[in-house]
Amino acid sequence: MNWQVCIRYPNGQEKAICSFQNRENALKRIDAIYSQGYPMHVAYVVRPIQRLEAPLCQQEPLSHLQIA
């Protein structure tokens, strides 16, 4: 099963950031994001997907963070 890391906005919309083939790796990415500080008004979530809808993450920088 594939797993997707998404950013969830206050209005309920989600945007896929990247995908993983292993749930534990996806959760580690969330931990890495939150280790930089907790963002205001957004949440990062992991959800299952049937096929890869976002690019696989390859230890890329966390440039998509929205930390206040």
Backbone bond lengths (Angstrom), bond angles and torsions (degrees), N, CA, C in turn:
res aa  C-N    CA-C-N  psi(-1)  N-CA   C-N-CA  omega(-1)  CA-C   N-CA-C  phi
1 M - - - 1.448 - - 1.523 108.92 -
2 N 1.294 116.06 146.81 1.458 122.18 178.36 1.523 109.66 -103.11
3 W 1.319 114.86 151.58 1.466 121.67 -176.69 1.520 109.44 -128.17
4 Q 1.312 115.59 142.95 1.456 121.61 -175.81 1.530 109.43 -119.90
5 V 1.316 115.97 133.86 1.458 122.17 172.63 1.520 106.84 -93.50
6 C 1.328 115.97 124.85 1.461 121.40 -177.13 1.518 110.10 -126.15
7 I 1.317 114.64 153.82 1.457 120.85 169.69 1.528 106.19 -101.96
8 R 1.331 116.60 129.57 1.467 121.77 -179.41 1.529 108.76 -110.08
9 Y 1.328 115.36 123.83 1.453 122.55 -177.95 1.527 110.71 -90.34
10 P 1.336 118.42 162.93 1.466 121.02 -177.66 1.529 113.98 -58.46
11 N 1.318 118.15 -27.58 1.461 120.44 -179.28 1.528 112.29 -82.00
12 G 1.340 117.42 3.34 1.456 121.53 177.30 1.512 114.91 94.45
13 Q 1.316 117.58 -10.26 1.460 120.11 179.09 1.525 110.27 -71.90
14 E 1.312 115.91 147.87 1.456 122.21 176.89 1.518 109.91 -123.93
15 K 1.327 114.90 146.57 1.459 120.92 175.63 1.524 107.24 -128.88
16 A 1.318 116.32 127.16 1.462 121.12 178.91 1.521 109.67 -71.23
17 I 1.318 115.64 133.39 1.462 121.29 177.10 1.522 109.43 -97.09
18 C 1.324 116.06 -50.12 1.460 120.83 178.83 1.514 109.80 -165.60
19 S 1.318 116.11 172.29 1.458 122.43 -176.92 1.517 110.73 -125.12
20 F 1.324 114.60 154.05 1.456 122.54 177.74 1.517 108.70 -133.16
21 Q 1.308 115.91 155.85 1.450 120.38 175.58 1.526 111.08 -93.89
22 N 1.315 117.27 -5.12 1.451 123.17 -177.59 1.529 108.67 -130.93
23 R 1.330 117.21 127.97 1.472 121.14 -177.88 1.529 111.57 -62.92
24 E 1.327 117.19 -39.22 1.456 120.15 -179.10 1.525 111.56 -61.49
25 N 1.329 117.72 -38.94 1.462 120.66 177.35 1.523 111.17 -66.74
26 A 1.317 117.16 -37.16 1.465 120.51 177.07 1.526 110.51 -64.08
27 L 1.329 116.43 -42.40 1.467 120.10 178.48 1.523 111.62 -66.47
28 K 1.328 116.99 -34.17 1.465 120.33 176.28 1.524 110.69 -64.73
29 R 1.352 117.25 -35.63 1.462 120.43 177.19 1.530 110.18 -64.25
30 I 1.342 116.16 -41.63 1.469 119.93 176.46 1.523 109.95 -61.59
31 D 1.326 117.97 -44.25 1.462 121.33 177.37 1.520 111.17 -59.20
32 A 1.330 117.17 -40.59 1.471 120.90 179.18 1.525 110.65 -64.80
33 I 1.317 116.66 -39.24 1.466 120.42 178.25 1.524 109.83 -63.16
34 Y 1.338 116.32 -49.23 1.466 119.92 -177.58 1.526 112.67 -71.67
35 S 1.312 118.93 -19.60 1.466 120.15 176.91 1.528 111.13 -68.79
36 Q 1.333 117.11 -18.81 1.465 122.07 177.84 1.526 111.80 -83.84
37 G 1.325 117.21 -6.61 1.459 122.87 -178.00 1.516 109.42 126.08
38 Y 1.301 116.43 158.64 1.459 120.32 -178.50 1.525 110.12 -90.53
39 P 1.316 117.53 126.50 1.463 121.54 -177.87 1.527 111.43 -72.93
40 M 1.293 115.45 153.40 1.470 121.35 176.76 1.523 108.91 -91.11
41 H 1.313 116.67 129.33 1.468 123.78 170.73 1.528 115.31 68.80
42 V 1.298 118.89 13.97 1.459 120.94 172.95 1.528 108.23 -138.46
43 A 1.309 115.57 159.75 1.464 121.31 175.68 1.519 107.86 -132.91
44 Y 1.290 116.00 149.92 1.463 121.79 174.93 1.514 107.23 -107.98
45 V 1.330 116.59 129.21 1.457 121.58 -175.12 1.526 110.28 -131.44
46 V 1.321 114.83 157.70 1.461 122.56 174.39 1.512 107.13 -114.54
47 R 1.320 116.28 130.91 1.463 119.52 178.10 1.521 109.68 -139.28
48 P 1.338 116.33 150.83 1.471 119.25 179.69 1.520 110.98 -74.49
49 I 1.314 116.15 149.20 1.463 121.99 175.35 1.519 108.36 -134.75
50 Q 1.298 115.74 154.58 1.460 120.87 -179.57 1.525 111.94 -79.32
51 R 1.315 116.62 -37.52 1.460 120.95 179.40 1.521 107.72 -139.90
52 L 1.295 117.08 165.46 1.459 120.67 -177.83 1.522 109.88 -71.73
53 E 1.331 116.20 113.27 1.458 122.20 179.46 1.523 111.38 -102.93
54 A 1.313 116.54 -14.34 1.456 121.84 178.92 1.525 107.22 -131.83
55 P 1.316 116.76 158.63 1.464 118.72 -178.96 1.526 111.94 -63.13
56 L 1.327 115.83 149.60 1.458 120.27 175.17 1.515 109.37 -66.83
57 C 1.320 116.39 142.70 1.458 121.26 177.51 1.518 109.15 -82.98
58 Q 1.302 116.38 136.49 1.459 121.89 179.67 1.528 109.57 -129.65
59 Q 1.323 117.12 59.52 1.461 122.27 179.07 1.526 112.03 54.38
60 E 1.322 115.93 40.21 1.456 120.52 179.27 1.525 110.02 -77.31
61 P 1.309 118.27 159.81 1.459 120.89 178.81 1.527 110.02 -63.14
62 L 1.292 114.77 155.55 1.466 120.67 -178.05 1.534 110.07 -88.54
63 S 1.326 116.57 53.87 1.459 121.63 -174.78 1.524 112.64 -72.83
64 H 1.323 117.92 -14.18 1.459 121.40 -177.42 1.531 112.53 -85.96
65 L 1.333 118.22 2.18 1.461 120.66 -177.97 1.511 111.62 -63.81
66 Q 1.321 115.12 144.67 1.458 121.40 176.88 1.528 108.61 -124.21
67 I 1.293 115.94 72.67 1.453 121.30 -176.12 1.516 108.88 -100.46
68 A 1.330 114.31 132.75 1.466 119.11 179.86 1.512 111.00 -91.39
